[in-house]
């Protein structure tokens, strides 16, 4: 009989394009936990004292682990070349892959990038929240060029998670915060996922990530919106909210935003997509009614809800990857709502890895 992985996120209401994500920060609920020491990092409840300590570590030039509503970030002072270099080194991340810069407010963003009226409209609708815009750097932008991989643009957003916002208010400086995992691996949606991979001084524990999927990335070019990466806000929701079309990116010839590498978000086990059957030695990443015969089952959403599935995706991939299953089979997921972003991550996870 297959082992069953219980969903960590309760099923949401029926998904609609009008409400794929609740924009804005929610009241913070203190987490009842004791501080846990880990040989590869220290997980700390996000008390005021812990946030001040994390801010001091950032000011000293070292990275920390930070919860956001999307995934956990490896946060560093975005204006310090040395601090940003440490992020690349810790993640073993190619330096041609830019980082997302997190800011506390639209006003802070405007000190870093040029915001045309369309960008301002998008920001007013979706910040704080899981949406990143790629915008032109200002000539005097203090953010490290290493963080933007030498490009003349910057990927920038305002996170909605209350712990991230509290830290940004405390440090009062832009923070570079890519996902807190080794480059190419499954993204972390719990503090322990970070501690299992990275040796850093402190990881602020904000609980499981609510969205559980990286931010949607849009390039804003004069009067055009271009989708660089699907993510935590569905394209249809963006178009409806602002009354403006979002165009697809066609045949990109170079990396212009985070998360565009072909082989990315990958487990250590082989992964098989659009499975219509499952072998006895495979773990099953199910969607809706599970296929029979798997050694272990993790169901993204029993009710076939893509918003719930997005929130569970990386956590369940971690659990299947840590199991004794030989491989992971993934049931088909419709390309609707957040299904587009889920399938983007799964396709990158299943892509051939460079063995050189």
C-alpha positions in Angstrom: 0.0 0.0 0.0 1.4 3.4 -0.9 2.4 5.9 1.7 0.4 9.1 1.6 1.9 12.6 2.2 -0.7 14.7 3.8 -1.2 18.2 2.3 0.3 21.0 4.4 -2.0 23.6 3.0 -5.8 23.3 3.5 -7.7 23.3 0.2 -8.7 26.8 -0.8 -12.1 27.8 -2.2 -12.7 27.2 -5.9 -10.1 29.1 -7.9 -11.1 32.0 -10.1 -9.0 34.3 -12.3 -10.3 37.2 -10.2 -8.7 36.0 -7.0 -5.6 33.9 -7.4 -3.8 35.7 -4.6 -4.8 38.1 -1.9 -2.7 41.2 -2.4 -1.2 42.9 0.6 0.3 41.9 3.9 -1.8 40.0 6.4 -1.7 40.5 10.2 1.3 38.6 11.6 0.5 35.7 13.8 3.4 34.9 16.2 4.8 31.4 15.7 4.8 29.2 18.8 8.1 27.4 18.6 11.4 27.1 20.4 14.6 28.1 18.7 16.1 25.1 16.9 19.8 24.7 16.3 20.9 22.9 13.1 24.4 22.0 12.1 23.9 23.8 8.8 22.2 26.9 10.2 20.1 28.3 13.0 16.4 28.5 12.7 14.9 31.3 14.9 11.4 32.4 15.7 10.9 35.8 14.1 10.8 37.8 17.4 11.8 41.5 17.4 15.1 40.5 18.9 15.8 37.9 16.1 14.9 40.4 13.4 17.3 43.0 14.9 20.0 40.3 15.0 19.3 39.4 11.4 19.5 43.1 10.4 22.9 43.4 12.2 24.2 40.4 10.3 23.0 41.9 7.0 24.7 45.2 7.8 27.9 43.2 8.6 27.9 41.9 5.0 26.7 38.3 5.6 23.5 36.6 4.2 20.5 35.4 6.2 17.5 33.1 5.6 14.3 35.1 5.1 10.7 33.9 4.7 8.6 35.5 1.9 5.1 34.6 0.8 6.6 32.9 -2.3 9.6 30.9 -1.1 12.4 31.4 1.5 15.1 33.8 0.3 18.9 34.0 0.9 18.9 37.7 1.8 21.9 40.0 1.6 22.6 43.8 1.4 21.9 44.5 -2.3 24.2 47.5 -2.3 27.3 45.6 -1.2 29.3 43.8 -3.9 30.9 41.6 -1.3 27.6 40.6 0.3 26.0 39.8 -3.1 29.1 37.8 -4.1 28.6 35.7 -0.9 25.1 34.9 -2.1 26.3 33.7 -5.5 29.0 31.6 -3.8 26.7 30.0 -1.2 24.1 29.1 -3.8 26.8 28.0 -6.3 24.8 30.2 -8.7 26.0 31.3 -12.2 26.8 35.0 -12.1 25.0 35.6 -15.4 21.7 34.8 -13.5 20.4 38.1 -11.9 18.8 38.4 -8.5 15.5 39.8 -7.4 15.8 43.0 -5.3 13.3 43.3 -2.4 12.3 46.8 -1.2 10.1 48.2 1.5 8.0 50.6 -0.6 7.3 52.0 -4.0 9.2 55.1 -2.9 12.3 53.0 -2.2 11.9 51.3 -5.6 11.8 54.7 -7.3 15.3 55.5 -5.9 16.6 52.5 -7.8 14.7 52.2 -11.1 12.7 54.2 -13.6 9.0 53.6 -13.1 6.9 54.6 -16.1 3.1 55.2 -15.6 2.4 51.5 -16.6 4.9 50.2 -14.1 3.4 52.4 -11.4 -0.1 51.1 -12.2 1.1 47.5 -11.9 2.9 48.3 -8.6 -0.2 50.0 -7.1 -2.3 46.9 -7.9 0.1 44.1 -7.0 2.7 45.4 -4.4 3.2 44.1 -1.8 2.8 40.6 -3.3 4.3 37.9 -5.5 5.0 40.0 -8.6 8.4 41.2 -9.8 9.0 43.9 -12.4 12.1 44.2 -14.5 12.7 47.9 -14.9 15.6 50.2 -16.1 18.2 51.0 -13.5 18.6 54.7 -12.7 22.1 56.1 -13.5 22.9 56.5 -9.7 21.3 53.2 -8.6 23.3 52.0 -5.6 22.5 48.3 -6.1 25.5 46.1 -7.0 25.9 45.5 -10.7 26.7 41.9 -9.7 23.1 41.6 -8.4 21.7 42.5 -11.8 24.4 40.4 -13.7 25.7 43.6 -15.3 22.4 44.3 -17.0 21.0 47.8 -17.3 17.7 46.6 -15.7 16.8 45.5 -12.2 14.3 42.8 -11.1 12.4 44.3 -8.1 9.4 43.7 -5.9 7.9 44.4 -2.5 7.2 41.2 -0.5 4.0 40.7 1.4 5.2 38.4 4.2 5.2 40.4 7.5 8.6 39.0 8.6 10.2 40.1 5.3 8.6 43.5 5.6 9.7 43.9 9.2 13.3 43.1 8.3 13.2 45.6 5.3 11.9 48.3 7.7 14.7 47.5 10.2 17.6 47.6 7.7 16.1 50.4 5.5 18.1 49.2 2.5 17.3 47.1 -0.6 17.8 43.4 -0.1 18.9 40.9 -2.8 17.1 37.6 -2.0 17.1 34.7 -4.4 15.6 31.4 -3.3 17.6 30.0 -0.3 18.8 26.8 -1.9 21.7 25.5 -3.9 21.3 26.7 -7.5 19.1 24.4 -9.6 17.7 22.5 -6.6 14.1 22.5 -5.4 13.1 25.9 -3.9 12.6 26.0 -0.1 9.1 26.7 1.3 10.1 25.9 5.0 12.9 27.1 7.2 14.2 23.5 7.5 14.6 23.3 3.7 17.1 26.2 4.0 19.0 24.7 6.9 19.4 21.4 5.1 21.3 23.1 2.3 23.0 26.3 3.4 25.4 27.2 6.2 24.3 30.6 7.3 24.1 32.4 10.7 20.3 32.7 11.1 17.1 31.6 9.3 14.0 33.5 10.4 11.2 31.0 10.5 8.0 32.5 9.1 6.2 29.1 8.7 5.3 27.4 5.4 5.2 29.9 2.5 1.6 30.8 1.7 2.1 31.0 -2.1 4.9 28.4 -2.3 5.8 29.4 -5.8 8.2 32.1 -7.0 6.9 35.5 -8.1 5.5 36.2 -11.5 8.1 38.3 -13.4 7.1 41.0 -15.9 9.3 43.2 -18.0 7.8 46.7 -18.4 8.9 48.3 -21.6 7.2 51.7 -22.3 3.6 50.6 -22.9 4.2 46.9 -23.1 4.1 44.1 -20.4 6.1 41.0 -21.3 5.9 37.8 -19.2 9.5 36.7 -18.4 8.4 34.0 -15.8 5.0 32.7 -14.8 4.6 32.6 -11.0 2.4 33.4 -8.0 -0.1 35.7 -9.8 -1.9 34.3 -12.9 -1.5 36.3 -16.1 -5.3 36.5 -16.6 -5.6 38.1 -13.1 -3.0 40.8 -14.0 -4.7 41.5 -17.4 -8.1 41.8 -15.8 -6.9 44.0 -12.9 -5.1 46.6 -14.9 -6.9 46.3 -18.3 -3.7 45.7 -20.2 -2.5 42.7 -22.2 0.6 40.7 -21.0 2.6 39.5 -24.0 4.6 36.2 -24.0 8.4 36.2 -24.3 9.3 34.6 -27.6 12.6 32.8 -28.1 14.8 34.7 -25.5 18.4 34.7 -26.6 19.8 35.4 -23.2 18.8 35.4 -19.5 17.1 38.6 -18.7 15.5 37.7 -15.3 15.8 35.1 -12.5 14.4 31.7 -13.0 14.9 31.4 -16.8 17.6 28.7 -16.7 16.3 25.6 -18.5 17.4 23.1 -15.9 16.1 24.5 -12.6 14.1 23.6 -9.4 15.2 20.0 -9.8 15.1 17.1 -7.3 17.9 14.6 -7.2 15.6 11.8 -8.5 14.5 11.5 -12.1 11.1 13.1 -12.7 8.5 12.1 -15.3 5.8 14.5 -16.4 2.2 13.9 -17.6 2.2 10.4 -16.1 -0.9 8.3 -17.0 0.4 5.3 -15.0 2.9 4.8 -12.2 5.5 2.1 -11.5 5.6 0.3 -8.1 9.0 1.9 -7.3 8.0 5.5 -8.2 6.7 8.2 -5.9 3.6 10.0 -7.3 3.0 13.7 -7.4 -0.7 13.6 -7.8 -3.3 16.2 -8.8 -6.9 15.2 -8.1 -7.7 11.5 -7.9 -4.3 9.7 -7.6 -3.2 7.0 -10.0 -3.0 3.6 -8.4 0.2 1.6 -7.8 2.7 4.2 -6.5 5.2 3.4 -3.7 4.4 6.8 -2.1 1.8 9.5 -2.9 1.9 13.2 -2.4 -1.3 14.9 -3.6 -0.9 18.6 -4.6 -4.6 19.1 -4.4 -7.3 16.4 -3.9 -9.8 18.9 -5.2 -7.7 19.7 -8.4 -7.2 23.3 -7.3 -4.1 24.9 -8.9 -3.8 27.6 -6.2 -3.6 24.9 -3.5 -1.3 22.9 -5.7 1.1 25.8 -6.1 1.4 26.2 -2.4 2.2 22.5 -1.9 4.5 22.0 -4.9 8.0 22.5 -3.6 7.3 21.1 -0.1 5.9 17.9 -1.6 8.8 17.6 -4.1 11.2 17.8 -1.2 9.3 15.0 0.6 9.3 12.7 -2.5 12.9 13.5 -3.2 13.9 12.5 0.4 12.0 9.2 0.2 13.3 5.8 -0.9 11.4 6.0 -4.2 13.5 5.4 -7.3 11.8 8.3 -9.3 9.0 10.7 -9.3 6.0 10.5 -11.6 3.8 13.7 -12.0 0.2 13.6 -13.1 -1.0 16.1 -15.7 -1.8 19.5 -14.4 -4.0 21.9 -16.5 -2.3 25.1 -17.9 -5.0 27.2 -16.2 -4.6 29.8 -13.5 -1.5 29.0 -11.5 -1.2 25.8 -13.5 0.9 27.7 -16.0 3.5 28.5 -13.4 3.4 25.0 -11.9 4.1 23.4 -15.3 6.9 25.9 -15.9 8.6 24.7 -12.7 8.0 21.1 -13.4 9.3 21.3 -17.0 12.5 22.9 -15.7 12.8 20.3 -12.9 12.6 17.5 -15.5 15.0 19.1 -18.0 18.3 17.3 -18.6 21.0 18.5 -16.1 24.5 19.6 -17.3 26.8 16.8 -16.0 30.0 18.7 -16.9 
